[in-house]
Amino acid sequence: MKAIVYEHHGGPEVLEFKDVSDPSPREGQVLVDVEAVGVNYRDVYEREGRSYAVEPPAVIGVEGAGTVADSGERVAWIGAQGSYAERVAAPRDRLVPVPDGVSVEVAAAALLQGMTAHFLASDSYPIEDGDWVLVHAAAGGVGLLLTQIAKLRGGQVIATTSNEGSRPSSSGWAASHVSAALRIRRCFSGPTIANGSPKRSLVFALTSQKTTRRPRRTTRSSS
């Protein structure tokens, strides 16, 4: 099969598109025909030998979507090493069924970012009806999904982008308020971040370095 392999850690030049042997599933794994690969910045760290590094030679990548070879089931996954390939041996308990009507491309691209957005909106801080939610980097993958999930949970979303040109054009995105980052920074110099009387306010800090800060609750003064 064809795969993208690195023989040693380094820059982009270490990646090679070459023929390799098909993977052999171990106990608890199934062979999956890969149809779409999830490309994530964590793959850069793996290639460079930093976080997520595995001992080379290795096939890069851990995300994707495709079809289980022996059953034809459409699935997506994260955490299956060697996903930049035509076939991957994936842990059966990490495979997520892909519903009819969802393309494998969307499934591969949205799974990890969707899990992150769902965790932020449901577990890290359960958004309730009427909450104000500030989402930085709202034009990015996590930001786009987090904005929509927050709206579905009844939140009023203030979305920031690095510049006006980054504002998504899709009507389904539906942030309540959109601002360039410089404008929202000026808001923080005052006593409140929004007009109205929300019972709670919430700040999600999603930085360009893909890190998250703990949610911070702010209260509005009665004056």
Helices and strands as residue ranges (DSSP letters): E 2-6, G 12-14, E 15-19, E 29-38, H 42-48, E 58-59, E 63-68, E 74-78, E 87-91, G 92-94, E 95-97, H 104-119, I 120-124, E 132-135, H 141-152, E 156-161, G 164-166, E 177-180, H 181-187, E 201-204, E 216-218
